[in-house]
């Protein structure tokens, strides 16, 4: 696995069409993404009949269609999941999905026995789902859009209770109390990754607040990453340079397709550019040890300088600053010795530009 895991978020950009979903798997694999992620939900359990679409969904879908009607068309069946997981295995890319209800969580973690799930920002306050996810003994990537640091901490409290305590909580106070136990934090660090994100599609760069990613890392000691809803790859690249362990971004086969997320998603060539850029940044970050690289050692003689005679100097001359210049190449006496040789007496004649 690469040091920065890249999640190609197919989401609902399959438009309820299995063939389109399978093609999204193929594209994600071809670009070198680590995961292709979908969304698993039962529409009747995700939204009530009076729930309205989010603003970005209203902009990209018909106003004659309710949120529930839209979700019904985007729901993946058990067979769809089986086919998608099989295709992921064939293509060598990991399948990942976001459950939005308890039944869907059980489908992913029990029926398919996935080792890892992704929880969306909307589930950060869904304590029953968080508790069940923590009890499922899977690794959890959790987005934190729309949340304050205190809300993220409380969500971690639910997960910690689920992972480290038996029985059911008596109330909300249990989630705060469990975080006082120092033994729960290594468990959270092992199993939870937090993703900073801005819940808007597309998100403006000025609304990104990317430094909040580091704030969560310092506050909670868990791995952090970034779910990028901005246009372009610049913010994702910045997140990798800041230490993101995960980058997630929506992609589609064609931004002109109808549906709630296509317009704010990357097309295949842009996803490939993201993957290539992240891998280049990983390589560029290196080990962090400040030392010359192999190519630098080879160039050091040509680029650095040495102490040389400023003019022809006879034998038994007492060296003065006017006798010495600093010039290339660098395989003579280092200029760091400039003041050490002043006042020394030459033991032989030295020609102009010769090493001292």
C-alpha positions in Angstrom: 0.0 0.0 0.0 1.2 3.5 -0.8 2.0 5.9 2.0 -0.8 8.2 0.9 -3.9 6.1 0.1 -6.0 7.5 -2.8 -9.7 6.9 -2.7 -11.4 7.4 -6.1 -14.9 8.3 -5.0 -17.4 6.9 -7.5 -20.2 7.6 -5.0 -23.5 7.6 -6.9 -21.9 8.6 -10.2 -23.1 5.3 -11.6 -26.6 6.7 -11.9 -28.0 3.4 -10.7 -26.5 1.6 -13.8 -24.3 -1.4 -12.9 -22.5 -1.3 -16.2 -21.5 2.3 -15.6 -20.5 1.4 -12.0 -18.2 -1.4 -13.4 -16.7 1.0 -15.8 -15.9 3.4 -12.9 -14.0 0.5 -11.2 -12.0 -0.1 -14.4 -11.1 3.6 -14.6 -10.1 3.9 -11.0 -7.9 0.8 -11.3 -6.3 2.1 -14.5 -5.3 5.4 -12.9 -3.5 3.6 -10.0 -5.9 4.7 -7.3 -5.8 2.5 -4.1 -9.6 2.3 -3.6 -12.7 2.9 -5.6 -15.5 3.9 -3.3 -19.3 3.6 -3.6 -22.2 4.4 -1.3 -24.4 1.7 0.3 -27.8 2.7 1.5 -31.5 1.8 1.7 -33.2 4.9 0.5 -36.2 4.5 2.8 -33.8 4.3 5.8 -31.6 7.2 4.6 -34.2 9.9 4.1 -37.7 10.7 5.1 -40.4 11.7 2.7 -40.2 15.3 3.7 -36.4 15.6 3.5 -35.1 18.1 0.9 -32.1 17.9 -1.4 -29.0 19.8 -0.5 -28.3 23.0 -2.4 -25.7 21.4 -4.8 -28.2 18.5 -5.5 -30.9 21.0 -6.4 -28.6 22.7 -8.8 -27.8 19.4 -10.6 -31.1 17.5 -10.6 -34.7 18.1 -11.5 -36.7 20.1 -9.0 -39.7 17.9 -9.8 -37.9 14.9 -8.2 -37.8 14.6 -4.4 -34.7 13.5 -2.5 -36.2 10.2 -1.8 -37.1 9.6 -5.4 -33.6 10.5 -6.4 -32.0 8.1 -3.9 -34.2 5.2 -5.0 -32.7 5.5 -8.5 -29.2 5.5 -7.1 -29.5 2.5 -4.7 -27.1 -0.4 -5.3 -28.5 -3.9 -4.9 -26.9 -6.9 -3.2 -26.1 -8.3 -6.7 -24.6 -4.9 -7.7 -22.3 -5.1 -4.7 -21.2 -8.6 -5.5 -20.4 -7.7 -9.1 -18.5 -4.6 -8.1 -16.4 -6.4 -5.5 -15.6 -9.1 -8.0 -14.6 -6.6 -10.6 -12.3 -4.8 -8.0 -10.6 -8.1 -7.2 -10.1 -8.7 -10.9 -8.7 -5.2 -11.5 -6.5 -5.1 -8.4 -8.2 -2.1 -6.7 -9.7 -2.2 -3.3 -13.5 -1.9 -2.9 -14.7 0.6 -0.3 -18.1 1.9 0.5 -19.9 4.3 2.8 -22.9 2.9 4.7 -25.7 5.3 5.6 -27.8 3.0 7.8 -27.4 0.0 10.1 -28.6 -2.6 7.5 -26.1 -1.3 5.0 -23.3 -1.3 7.6 -24.1 -5.0 8.3 -24.1 -5.8 4.6 -20.6 -4.4 4.2 -19.0 -5.6 7.4 -20.8 -8.9 8.0 -22.0 -10.2 4.7 -19.0 -9.1 2.6 -16.6 -9.0 5.6 -14.9 -5.8 4.4 -11.9 -4.9 6.5 -12.5 -1.2 6.2 -15.4 1.2 5.7 -15.8 4.9 5.1 -18.2 7.1 7.1 -19.5 10.3 5.5 -19.6 13.7 7.2 -23.3 13.4 7.6 -22.9 10.4 9.9 -20.5 12.2 12.4 -23.4 12.7 14.8 -25.2 9.4 14.0 -24.3 7.8 17.3 -26.2 4.5 16.7 -24.3 4.0 13.4 -21.0 5.0 14.9 -21.5 2.6 17.8 -22.3 -0.3 15.4 -19.3 0.6 13.2 -17.0 0.6 16.2 -18.3 -2.8 17.3 -17.9 -4.2 13.8 -14.1 -4.5 14.3 -13.2 -2.9 11.0 -11.0 0.1 10.3 -12.9 3.3 9.8 -12.2 6.3 7.7 -14.4 9.1 8.9 -15.0 12.5 7.2 -15.5 15.5 9.4 -17.2 18.1 7.2 -19.5 20.6 8.9 -18.1 19.6 12.3 -16.4 21.5 15.1 -13.4 20.0 16.9 -15.7 19.2 19.9 -18.1 17.3 17.6 -15.2 15.3 16.2 -14.1 14.5 19.7 -17.6 13.3 20.7 -17.8 11.1 17.6 -14.4 9.6 18.6 -15.9 9.0 22.1 -18.7 6.9 20.5 -16.2 4.9 18.6 -14.0 4.5 21.6 -16.9 3.3 23.7 -17.8 0.8 21.0 -14.3 -0.5 20.7 -13.3 -0.6 24.3 -16.4 -1.1 26.4 -19.1 -3.8 26.5 -22.8 -3.2 26.7 -24.8 -0.2 25.7 -24.1 3.4 26.8 -26.4 4.8 29.4 -26.2 8.3 27.9 -24.2 10.8 26.1 -21.9 11.4 29.0 -20.4 7.9 28.6 -18.8 9.0 25.3 -16.9 11.9 27.0 -16.0 9.7 30.0 -14.4 6.9 28.0 -11.9 9.4 26.4 -10.4 10.0 29.8 -9.0 6.4 29.7 -5.5 6.6 28.1 -5.9 3.0 26.9 -8.5 3.9 24.4 -6.3 6.3 22.4 -4.0 3.6 20.9 -7.0 1.7 19.8 -8.5 4.8 18.1 -5.1 5.5 16.5 -4.9 1.9 15.1 -8.4 1.8 13.7 -9.6 5.4 12.9 -8.5 7.9 10.2 -10.1 11.3 10.2 -10.6 13.2 6.9 -10.9 17.0 6.9 -13.2 18.3 4.3 -15.6 21.1 3.3 -19.1 19.9 2.7 -20.0 21.8 -0.5 -19.8 20.6 -4.1 -17.7 22.1 -5.4 -16.0 23.7 -2.4 -14.2 27.1 -2.9 -10.4 27.1 -2.1 -10.9 29.9 0.4 -13.3 27.7 2.4 -10.8 24.8 2.6 -9.1 25.6 5.9 -6.5 22.9 5.3 -4.6 23.5 8.5 -7.5 22.0 10.4 -6.2 18.7 9.3 -3.1 19.2 11.4 -5.2 20.5 14.2 -7.1 17.1 14.4 -3.8 15.2 14.2 -2.4 17.1 17.2 -5.6 17.0 19.2 -6.4 13.3 18.8 -3.2 11.5 17.7 -4.8 9.7 14.9 -4.1 9.5 11.2 -5.6 12.3 9.2 -6.3 12.9 5.5 -8.3 15.1 3.3 -11.5 14.6 1.3 -11.2 17.2 -1.5 -14.3 18.8 -3.0 -12.5 21.7 -4.7 -11.9 22.0 -8.4 -8.5 20.9 -9.5 -5.7 19.1 -7.6 -3.8 21.9 -6.0 -5.4 21.5 -2.5 -5.0 17.7 -2.6 -1.3 18.2 -3.4 -1.0 20.6 -0.5 -2.7 18.2 1.8 -0.2 15.4 0.9 2.7 17.8 1.5 1.2 18.5 4.9 1.1 14.8 5.7 -2.3 13.5 4.6 -2.4 9.7 4.9 -5.6 9.6 2.7 -6.8 11.6 -0.2 -10.4 11.2 -1.4 -11.9 12.8 -4.5 -15.0 12.3 -6.5 -14.7 11.2 -10.1 -17.0 10.5 -13.0 -16.8 9.3 -16.6 -18.3 12.5 -17.8 -19.1 15.7 -16.0 -22.0 16.4 -18.4 -23.9 13.3 -17.2 -27.1 14.0 -15.2 -27.0 13.3 -11.5 -26.2 15.1 -8.2 -22.4 14.7 -8.1 -21.1 14.6 -11.7 -20.6 18.4 -12.1 -18.2 18.6 -9.1 -16.3 15.4 -10.0 -13.1 14.8 -11.8 -13.0 13.1 -15.2 -10.6 10.1 -15.8 -7.7 12.1 -17.1 -7.9 14.4 -14.1 -8.0 11.4 -11.7 -4.9 10.0 -13.4 -3.2 13.4 -12.9 -4.1 13.4 -9.2 -2.6 10.0 -8.7 0.6 10.8 -10.6 1.0 14.1 -8.7 0.5 12.5 -5.3 3.0 9.8 -6.0 5.5 12.4 -7.2 5.0 14.4 -4.0 5.5 11.3 -1.9 8.8 10.7 -3.6 9.8 14.3 -3.3 9.1 14.4 0.5 11.8 11.7 1.0 13.1 10.7 4.4 13.3 14.0 6.1 17.0 13.5 6.9 19.1 16.5 5.8 22.0 15.0 4.0 23.4 15.3 0.4 21.8 12.9 -2.1 23.9 10.8 -4.4 23.6 13.2 -7.3 24.6 16.1 -5.0 27.7 14.3 -3.9 28.7 13.9 -7.5 28.2 17.6 -8.1 29.8 18.9 -5.0 33.3 19.2 -6.4 32.2 21.1 -9.4 29.9 23.5 -7.5 31.7 24.2 -4.3 34.8 26.3 -4.0 38.3 26.0 -2.5 41.0 28.4 -1.3 43.4 29.4 -4.1 46.3 31.8 -4.5 45.2 35.3 -5.6 48.6 35.8 -7.2 52.0 34.2 -7.5 53.2 33.7 -4.0 56.9 33.0 -3.2 58.3 30.5 -0.7 58.4 31.8 2.9 55.7 34.3 2.3 53.4 35.1 5.2 49.9 34.7 3.9 47.6 37.7 4.1 43.9 38.0 3.2 45.0 39.7 -0.1 46.9 36.5 -1.1 43.8 34.3 -0.9 40.7 34.0 -3.2 37.7 31.6 -3.1 37.1 29.8 -6.4 35.8 26.7 -8.0 36.4 23.7 -8.0 35.7 22.4 -4.5 38.3 19.6 -4.2 40.9 21.8 -2.4 41.0 23.4 1.1 37.5 24.5 2.2 36.9 28.2 2.4 35.7 27.6 5.9 39.5 27.5 6.7 40.0 31.1 5.3 40.9 32.7 8.6 42.9 29.6 9.9 45.6 29.9 7.2 46.1 33.7 7.4 49.5 34.3 8.9 50.9 30.9 7.9 54.2 30.9 6.0 54.4 29.1 2.6 56.8 26.2 2.3 57.0 26.4 -1.5 56.2 28.8 -4.3 52.5 28.9 -5.2 51.3 29.9 -8.6 48.2 32.1 -9.1 45.0 30.0 -8.9 46.8 27.0 -7.4 45.2 25.4 -4.3 46.6 26.6 -1.0 
